[in-house]
Amino acid sequence: MPKPHRPDRPSLPLDADALHDVLRTLGVQVNVDAAAVRRPEQLVLKLAYGLLGATERHAIIADETTRTAGVSIEEIGEAAGDVYAGAACHNSLDALGLVQWRMTRTTQALQQLKLLEGPAGGPDPLGRTILLTAAALSGLLSAAATMRNPLHGNGDTAAAAHAVRQAIRALDQAAKDAHGQRVLADLLTLTD
């Protein structure tokens, strides 16, 4: 693979009209009140995340369709690597950065699901563990991307060390849930 580089980043991705067109092509109607956003970049951000959700939904449907047609999990796993080509990753550092970004955004999306509140009104037995492990993985990926990047900036290694420490704390907290998770797994086994 080529040497790591700092990717050239355009000032903005597609404009709002182009993003709307792509979303419509995927069969998704996203209504964002343009008057409610302060800057055009914020509108583009909202639409870009809508597009991300639409393309992930498209991939889920493709997964289901191909599995029904007999495509193996291994073959689907190989196809999942095509995300790197679609994201214009030129090397493993770019790919690691993409995965780190996705995990950070996944953690933020999970936080919006209110996973600490269970469906019956009490605490969700899995929610805390899910949030803690997602945050830990995000931090570890961030540190790994920094450590592998020979072009990292001043202060990046200190930030990576902080991310690792935060991840360890989160994993320690998640490990405290292990007994409760074992009990839950046993209960789930009994209900099957």
LUMDREN-813452 format. One record per residue: residue number from 1; residue in three letters; y, z, x of N, C-alpha, C in turn. Coordinates in Angstrom, 1 decimal, padded with zeros to 4 digits. Each point is the difference from the previous one (the first is absolute). Example, Ala and Ser with C-alpha at 12.3 -4.5 7.8 and 13.67 -1.06 7.14 Angstrom:
2
  seq  type    n_yy    n_zz    n_xx   ca_yy   ca_zz   ca_xx    c_yy    c_zz    c_xx
    1   ALA  -005.7   007.8   013.2   001.2   000.0  -000.9   001.2   000.0   000.9
    2   SER   001.1  -000.7  -000.4   001.1   000.0   000.9   001.1   000.8  -000.8
//
This chain:
192
  seq  type    n_yy    n_zz    n_xx   ca_yy   ca_zz   ca_xx    c_yy    c_zz    c_xx
    1   MET  -001.2   000.0   000.8   001.2   000.0  -000.8   001.2   000.0   000.9
    2   PRO   001.2  -000.6  -000.5   001.2   000.1   000.7   000.5   001.4   000.3
    3   LYS   000.9   000.1   000.9   000.6   001.3   000.3   000.8   000.5  -001.2
    4   PRO   000.1   001.3  -000.2   000.8   000.6  -001.1   001.5  -000.5   000.2
    5   HIS   000.6  -000.2  -001.1   001.4  -000.4   000.0   000.7   000.7  -001.2
    6   ARG   001.3  -000.1   000.1   000.8   000.5  -001.1   000.2  -001.2  -001.0
    7   PRO  -000.5   000.1  -001.2   000.0  -001.2  -000.8   001.5  -000.2  -000.4
    8   ASP   000.3  -001.3  -000.1   001.3  -000.4  -000.5   000.0   000.3  -001.5
    9   ARG   001.0   000.6  -000.5   000.1   000.4  -001.4   001.2  -000.7  -000.6
   10   PRO  -000.2  -000.7  -001.1   001.2  -000.6  -000.7   000.8   001.1  -000.6
   11   SER   001.3  -000.2  -000.3   000.8   001.0  -000.6  -000.5   000.4  -001.4
   12   LEU  -000.5  -001.0  -000.7  -000.6   000.3  -001.3  -001.2  -000.9  -000.2
   13   PRO  -000.9   000.4  -000.8  -001.2  -000.9  -000.3   000.5  -001.0  -001.1
   14   LEU  -000.8  -000.5  -000.8   000.4  -000.9  -001.0   001.1   000.6  -000.9
   15   ASP   000.8  -000.8  -000.6   001.0   000.5  -000.8  -000.6   000.4  -001.4
   16   ALA   000.8   000.7  -000.8  -000.5   000.5  -001.3  -000.6  -001.1  -000.9
   17   ASP   000.7  -001.2  -000.1  -000.4  -001.1  -000.8  -001.4  -000.5   000.5
   18   ALA  -000.1  -000.2   001.3  -001.3  -000.5   000.5  -001.1   001.0  -000.2
   19   LEU   000.3   001.3   000.1  -001.1   001.0  -000.3  -000.4   000.0  -001.4
   20   HIS   001.0  -000.2  -000.9  -000.3  -000.1  -001.5  -000.9  -001.2  -000.2
   21   ASP   000.2  -001.1   000.7  -000.8  -001.2  -000.2  -001.4   000.2   000.4
   22   VAL  -000.2   000.7   001.2  -001.3   000.2   000.5  -000.8   001.0  -001.0
   23   LEU   000.7   001.0  -000.4  -000.6   001.0  -001.0  -000.4  -000.8  -001.3
   24   ARG   000.8  -000.8  -000.5  -000.3  -000.8  -001.2  -001.3  -000.9   000.3
   25   THR   000.0  -000.6   001.2  -001.2  -000.8   000.3  -001.3   000.8   000.0
   26   LEU   000.1   001.3   000.4  -001.1   000.9  -000.1  -000.3   000.6  -001.4
   27   GLY   000.8  -000.4  -000.9  -000.1   000.5  -001.4   000.5   001.4  -000.2
   28   VAL   001.0   000.4   000.8   000.6   001.3  -000.2   001.4  -000.1  -000.3
   29   GLN   000.4   000.7  -001.1   001.4   000.1  -000.4   000.6   001.3   000.5
   30   VAL   000.9   000.0   001.0   000.6   001.2   000.5   001.5   000.0  -000.5
   31   ASN   000.3   001.0  -000.7   001.4   000.1  -000.4   000.7   001.1   000.7
   32   VAL   000.9  -000.3   000.9   000.8   001.0   000.7   001.4  -000.2  -000.4
   33   ASP   000.6   001.0  -000.4   001.4   000.0  -000.4   000.9  -000.2   001.2
   34   ALA   000.5  -001.2   000.2   000.8  -000.3   001.2   001.3   000.9   000.0
   35   ALA   000.5   000.4  -001.1   001.2   000.8  -000.1  -000.3   001.5   000.5
   36   ALA  -001.3   000.4  -000.1  -000.4   001.3   000.4  -000.1   000.2   001.5
   37   VAL  -000.1  -001.1   000.7  -000.1   000.1   001.5   001.3  -000.1   000.6
   38   ARG   000.2   000.7   001.1   001.3   000.1   000.7   000.3  -001.2   000.9
   39   ARG  -001.1  -000.5   000.6   000.1  -001.1   000.9  -001.0  -001.1  -000.2
   40   PRO   000.3  -001.2   000.3  -001.0  -001.1  -000.2  -001.3   000.3   000.8
   41   GLU   000.1   000.6   001.1  -001.2   000.3   000.8  -001.0   001.0  -000.8
   42   GLN   000.6   000.9  -000.8  -000.8   000.9  -000.8  -000.8  -000.8  -001.1
   43   LEU   000.7  -001.0  -000.6  -000.7  -000.8  -001.0  -001.1  -000.8   000.7
   44   VAL   000.2  -000.6   001.2  -001.0  -000.7   000.7  -001.2   000.9   000.3
   45   LEU   000.3   001.3   000.4  -001.0   000.9   000.4  -000.9   000.3  -001.2
   46   LYS   000.6   000.3  -001.2  -000.7   000.3  -001.2  -000.9  -001.2  -000.4
   47   LEU   000.5  -001.2   000.1  -000.7  -001.2  -000.3  -001.2  -000.3   001.0
   48   ALA   000.3   000.3   001.3  -001.0  -000.2   001.0  -001.2   000.9  -000.2
   49   TYR   000.3   001.3  -000.4  -001.1   000.9  -000.3  -000.7  -000.4  -001.3
   50   GLY   000.7  -000.5  -000.9  -000.7  -000.6  -001.2  -000.9  -001.1   000.4
   51   LEU   000.4  -000.8   000.9  -000.8  -001.1   000.5  -001.2   000.5   000.7
   52   LEU   000.2   001.0   000.8  -001.1   000.6   000.7  -001.1   000.5  -001.0
   53   GLY   000.5   000.7  -001.0  -001.0   000.5  -001.0  -000.7  -001.2  -000.7
   54   ALA   000.7  -001.1  -000.3  -000.5  -001.1  -000.7  -001.1  -000.7   000.9
   55   THR   000.3  -000.1   001.3  -001.0  -000.7   000.9  -001.2   000.9   000.2
   56   GLU   000.2   001.3   000.1  -001.1   000.9   000.1  -000.9   000.0  -001.2
   57   ARG   000.6  -000.1  -001.2  -000.7  -000.2  -001.3  -000.8  -001.3   000.1
   58   HIS   000.6  -001.0   000.5  -000.7  -001.3   000.1  -001.2   000.1   000.9
   59   ALA   000.2   000.7   001.1  -001.1   000.2   001.0  -001.1   000.8  -000.7
   60   ILE   000.3   001.0  -000.8  -001.0   000.8  -000.7  -000.8  -000.9  -000.9
   61   ILE   000.6  -000.8  -000.7  -000.7  -000.9  -001.0  -000.8  -001.0   000.8
   62   ALA   000.5  -000.5   001.2  -000.8  -000.9   000.8  -001.3   000.8   000.6
   63   ASP   000.2   001.2   000.4  -001.1   000.8   000.4  -001.1   000.1  -001.1
   64   GLU   000.5   000.4  -001.2  -001.0   000.1  -001.1  -000.7  -001.3  -000.3
   65   THR   000.8  -001.1   000.0  -000.6  -001.3  -000.3  -001.0  -000.4   001.0
   66   THR   000.3   000.2   001.3  -000.9  -000.4   001.0  -001.2   000.9   000.1
   67   ARG   000.1   001.3  -000.3  -001.1   000.9   000.0  -001.0  -000.4  -001.2
   68   THR   000.6  -000.4  -001.1  -000.8  -000.5  -001.1  -000.8  -001.2   000.4
   69   ALA   000.6  -000.9   000.8  -000.6  -001.2   000.4  -001.0   000.2   001.2
   70   GLY  -000.1   001.2   000.4  -001.0   000.3   001.0   000.5   000.2   001.5
   71   VAL   001.3  -000.1   000.1   000.5   000.2   001.4  -000.2   001.5   000.4
   72   SER  -000.4   000.2   001.2  -000.3   001.3   000.5   001.2   000.8   000.4
   73   ILE  -000.1   001.3   000.0   001.1   000.9   000.4   000.4  -000.3   001.4
   74   GLU  -000.9  -000.4   000.9   000.3  -000.3   001.4   000.9  -001.3   000.0
   75   GLU  -000.3  -000.9  -000.8   000.8  -001.3  -000.1   001.4   000.3  -000.6
   76   ILE   000.1   000.9  -000.9   001.3   000.4  -000.6   000.8   000.8   001.1
   77   GLY  -000.7   000.8   000.8   000.6   000.7   001.1   000.6  -000.9   001.0
   78   GLU  -000.8  -001.1   000.3   000.6  -001.0   000.9   001.2  -000.7  -000.5
   79   ALA   000.0  -000.3  -001.3   001.1  -000.6  -000.7   001.2   000.9   000.0
   80   ALA  -000.2   001.3  -000.1   001.1   001.0   000.0   000.8  -000.1   001.3
   81   GLY  -000.6  -000.4   001.1   000.7  -000.2   001.2   001.0  -001.1   000.0
   82   ASP  -000.1  -000.9  -001.0   001.0  -001.1  -000.2   001.4   000.5  -000.3
   83   VAL   000.1   001.3  -000.4   001.3   000.6  -000.2   000.8  -000.1   001.2
   84   TYR  -000.6   000.1   001.2   000.8  -000.1   001.3   000.6  -001.4   000.1
   85   ALA  -000.7  -001.0  -000.3   000.5  -001.4   000.1   001.2  -000.1  -001.0
   86   GLY  -000.3   000.5  -001.2   001.1  -000.1  -001.1   001.2   000.7   000.4
   87   ALA  -000.1   001.1   000.8   001.1   000.8   000.4   000.6  -000.5   001.3
   88   ALA  -000.5  -001.1   000.5   000.4  -000.5   001.3  -000.1   000.9   001.2
   89   CYS  -001.1   000.7   000.0  -000.3   000.9   001.1  -000.5  -000.8   001.2
   90   HIS   000.6   000.1   001.1  -000.4  -000.8   001.2  -000.9   000.7   000.9
   91   ASN  -000.2   001.3  -000.1  -000.9   000.7   000.9  -000.4   001.3  -000.7
   92   SER  -000.8   000.8   000.7  -000.6   001.2  -000.6   001.1   001.0  -000.2
   93   LEU   001.1   000.0   000.8   001.0   001.0  -000.2   000.8  -000.3  -001.3
   94   ASP   000.2  -001.3  -000.3   000.7  -000.4  -001.2  -000.9   000.4  -001.2
   95   ALA  -001.3  -000.2   000.1  -001.0   000.4  -001.1   000.0   001.5  -000.2
   96   LEU   000.0   000.7   001.1   000.0   001.5  -000.1   001.3   000.4  -000.7
   97   GLY   001.2  -000.6   000.4   001.2   000.3  -000.7   000.0  -000.3  -001.5
   98   LEU  -000.6  -001.1  -000.3  -000.2  -000.3  -001.5  -000.8   001.0  -000.7
   99   VAL  -001.1   000.4   000.6  -000.9   001.0  -000.7   000.8   001.4  -000.1
  100   GLN   000.7   000.3   001.1   000.8   001.3  -000.1   001.1  -000.1  -001.1
  101   TRP   000.7  -001.1  -000.1   001.0  -000.2  -001.0  -000.7   000.1  -001.4
  102   ARG  -001.1  -000.6  -000.2  -000.7   000.0  -001.3  -000.4   001.4  -000.3
  103   MET  -000.5   000.8   001.0  -000.5   001.3  -000.3   001.2   000.9  -000.3
  104   THR   001.1  -000.1   000.6   001.2   000.8  -000.3   000.4  -000.3  -001.4
  105   ARG   000.1  -001.3  -000.4   000.4  -000.4  -001.3  -001.1   000.5  -001.1
  106   THR  -001.2  -000.1   000.4  -001.1   000.5  -000.9   000.2   001.5  -000.2
  107   THR   000.3   000.7   001.0   000.2   001.5  -000.1   001.2   000.2  -001.0
  108   GLN   001.1  -000.7   000.2   001.1   000.1  -000.9  -000.3  -000.3  -001.4
  109   ALA  -000.8  -001.1  -000.2  -000.5  -000.4  -001.4  -000.8   001.1  -000.6
  110   LEU  -000.9   000.6   000.8  -000.9   001.1  -000.5   000.9   001.2  -000.4
  111   GLN   001.0   000.3   000.7   000.9   001.1  -000.4   000.6  -000.2  -001.3
  112   GLN   000.3  -001.3  -000.4   000.6  -000.3  -001.3  -001.0   000.2  -001.1
  113   LEU  -001.3   000.1   000.3  -001.0   000.1  -001.1  -000.2   001.5  -000.5
  114   LYS   000.7   000.9   000.6  -000.1   001.4  -000.4  -001.4   000.5   000.1
  115   LEU  -000.7  -000.3   001.1  -001.4   000.4   000.1  -000.3   001.5   000.0
  116   LEU   001.0   000.8   000.2  -000.2   001.4   000.0  -000.2   000.5  -001.4
  117   GLU   000.4  -000.8  -001.0  -000.2   000.4  -001.4  -001.2  -000.7  -000.5
  118   GLY  -001.0   000.8  -000.5  -001.2  -000.5  -000.5   000.1  -000.6  -001.4
  119   PRO  -000.9  -000.8  -000.4   000.0  -000.7  -001.3   000.0   001.0  -001.2
  120   ALA  -000.5   001.2   000.2  -000.1   001.0  -001.0   001.1   001.0   000.0
  121   GLY   001.0  -000.2   000.9   001.2   000.9   000.1  -000.1   000.9   001.2
  122   GLY  -001.2   000.3   000.5  -000.1   000.9   001.2   000.1  -000.8   001.3
  123   PRO  -000.2   000.6   001.1   000.1  -000.7   001.2  -001.2  -001.0   000.2
  124   ASP   000.2  -001.1   000.6  -001.0  -001.0   000.2  -000.8   000.5   001.2
  125   PRO  -001.3   000.1  -000.1  -000.8   000.5   001.1  -000.1  -000.9   001.2
  126   LEU   000.3  -001.3  -000.2   000.0  -000.9   001.2   001.4  -000.4   000.4
  127   GLY   001.0   000.2  -000.8   001.4  -000.5   000.3   000.6   000.5   001.3
  128   ARG  -000.1   001.3   000.2   000.6   000.5   001.3  -000.7  -000.5   001.2
  129   THR  -001.4  -000.1   000.0  -000.7  -000.6   001.1   000.3  -001.4   000.2
  130   ILE   000.2  -000.8  -001.0   000.4  -001.4   000.1   001.3  -000.1   000.6
  131   LEU   001.0   000.7  -000.4   001.3  -000.1   000.5   000.1   000.4   001.5
  132   LEU  -000.7   001.1   000.3   000.0   000.5   001.4  -000.7  -001.0   000.9
  133   THR  -001.1  -000.5  -000.3  -000.7  -000.9   000.9   000.7  -001.4   000.1
  134   ALA   000.7  -000.4  -001.1   000.8  -001.3   000.1   001.1   000.2   000.9
  135   ALA   000.7   001.2  -000.1   001.2   000.2   000.9  -000.5   000.2   001.4
  136   ALA  -001.1   000.6   000.3  -000.6   000.1   001.3  -000.3  -001.3   000.6
  137   LEU  -000.7  -000.9  -000.8  -000.3  -001.3   000.5   001.3  -000.8   000.4
  138   SER   001.0   000.1  -000.9   001.2  -000.7   000.3   000.6   000.5   001.3
  139   GLY   000.1   001.3   000.2   000.5   000.5   001.3  -000.8  -000.4   001.2
  140   LEU  -001.3   000.0  -000.1  -000.8  -000.4   001.1   000.1  -001.4   000.3
  141   LEU   000.1  -000.9  -001.0   000.2  -001.4   000.3   001.4  -000.3   000.6
  142   SER   001.0   000.8  -000.4   001.3  -000.1   000.6   000.0   000.3   001.4
  143   ALA  -000.7   001.1   000.4  -000.1   000.4   001.4  -000.8  -001.0   000.8
  144   ALA  -001.1  -000.5  -000.6  -000.8  -001.0   000.7   000.8  -001.3   000.3
  145   ALA   000.8  -000.4  -001.0   000.8  -001.2   000.2   001.0   000.2   001.1
  146   THR   000.6   001.2   000.1   001.0   000.3   001.0  -000.7   000.0   001.4
  147   MET  -001.1   000.7   000.1  -000.7   000.2   001.3  -000.4  -001.3   000.5
  148   ARG  -000.4  -001.0  -000.8  -000.5  -001.2   000.5   001.1  -001.1   000.3
  149   ASN   001.2   000.4  -000.4   001.1  -001.0   000.1   000.8   000.2   001.3
  150   PRO  -000.2  -000.9   001.0   000.7   000.2   001.3   001.5  -000.1  -000.1
  151   LEU   000.5  -000.5  -001.2   001.4  -000.2  -000.2   000.6   001.1  -000.8
  152   HIS  -000.7   001.1  -000.2   000.6   001.1  -000.8   001.3   000.5   000.6
  153   GLY   000.8   000.5  -000.9   001.3   000.4   000.5   000.1   001.5   000.4
  154   ASN   001.1   000.4   000.5   000.3   001.4   000.4  -000.2   000.9  -001.2
  155   GLY  -000.7   001.1   000.2  -000.2   000.9  -001.1  -001.2  -000.3  -000.9
  156   ASP  -000.6  -001.2   000.2  -001.1  -000.4  -000.9  -001.3   000.8   000.3
  157   THR  -000.2   000.4   001.3  -001.2   000.8   000.3   000.2   001.4  -000.6
  158   ALA   001.2   000.6   000.0   000.2   001.3  -000.6  -000.3  -000.1  -001.5
  159   ALA   000.5  -001.1  -000.6  -000.3  -000.2  -001.4  -001.5  -000.1  -000.3
  160   ALA  -000.7  -000.7   000.9  -001.4  -000.2  -000.2  -000.7   001.3   000.2
  161   ALA   000.4   000.8   000.9  -000.6   001.4   000.2   000.2   000.8  -001.3
  162   HIS   001.2   000.0  -000.5   000.3   000.7  -001.3  -000.9  -000.5  -001.1
  163   ALA  -000.2  -001.3  -000.1  -000.8  -000.6  -001.1  -001.5   000.5   000.2
  164   VAL  -000.5   000.1   001.2  -001.3   000.5   000.2  -000.1   001.4  -000.4
  165   ARG   000.9   000.8   000.4   000.0   001.5  -000.4   000.1   000.1  -001.5
  166   GLN   000.8  -000.8  -000.7   000.1   000.1  -001.4  -001.3  -000.4  -000.7
  167   ALA  -000.7  -001.1   000.6  -001.3  -000.4  -000.5  -001.0   001.0   000.1
  168   ILE   000.0   000.7   001.2  -001.0   001.1   000.2   000.2   001.1  -001.0
  169   ARG   001.3   000.4  -000.3   000.2   001.0  -001.0  -000.5  -000.4  -001.4
  170   ALA   000.3  -001.3  -000.3  -000.5  -000.5  -001.3  -001.5   000.0  -000.1
  171   LEU  -000.7  -000.4   001.1  -001.4   000.0   000.0  -000.6   001.4  -000.1
  172   ASP   000.7   001.0   000.7  -000.5   001.4  -000.1   000.2   000.5  -001.4
  173   GLN   001.1  -000.4  -000.7   000.1   000.4  -001.4  -001.0  -000.6  -000.9
  174   ALA  -000.3  -001.3   000.3  -001.0  -000.7  -000.8  -001.4   000.6   000.2
  175   ALA  -000.3   000.4   001.2  -001.3   000.6   000.3  -000.2   001.3  -000.8
  176   LYS   001.1   000.7  -000.3  -000.1   001.2  -000.8  -000.5  -000.3  -001.4
  177   ASP   000.1  -001.2  -000.4  -000.5  -000.4  -001.4  -001.4  -000.4   000.0
  178   ALA  -000.7   000.0   001.2  -001.4  -000.5   000.1  -000.9   000.7  -000.9
  179   HIS   000.0   001.3  -000.1  -000.9   000.8  -000.9   000.2  -000.4  -001.4
  180   GLY   001.2  -000.1  -000.5   000.3  -000.4  -001.3  -000.5  -001.4  -000.3
  181   GLN   000.1  -000.9   001.0  -000.4  -001.4  -000.2  -001.5  -000.1  -000.1
  182   ARG  -000.7   000.9   000.8  -001.5   000.0  -000.1  -000.4   000.5  -001.4
  183   VAL   000.6   001.0  -000.5  -000.3   000.5  -001.4   000.3  -001.1  -001.0
  184   LEU   001.1  -000.7   000.2   000.3  -001.1  -000.9  -001.1  -001.1   000.1
  185   ALA  -000.4  -000.4   001.2  -001.1  -001.0   000.1  -001.3   000.5  -000.6
  186   ASP  -000.3   001.3   000.1  -001.2   000.5  -000.6   000.1  -000.1  -001.6
  187   LEU   001.2   000.3  -000.5   000.2  -000.1  -001.4  -000.1  -001.4  -000.5
  188   LEU   000.6  -000.9   000.7  -000.1  -001.4  -000.3  -001.4  -000.5   000.0
  189   THR  -000.8   000.4   000.9  -001.4  -000.3   000.1  -000.8   000.4  -001.2
  190   LEU   000.3   001.2  -000.5  -000.6   000.6  -001.2   000.3  -000.7  -001.3
  191   THR   001.2  -000.6   000.0   000.4  -000.7  -001.3  -000.5  -001.4   000.0
  192   ASP  -000.6  -000.5   001.0  -000.5  -001.4   000.0  -001.4  -000.1  -000.7
//
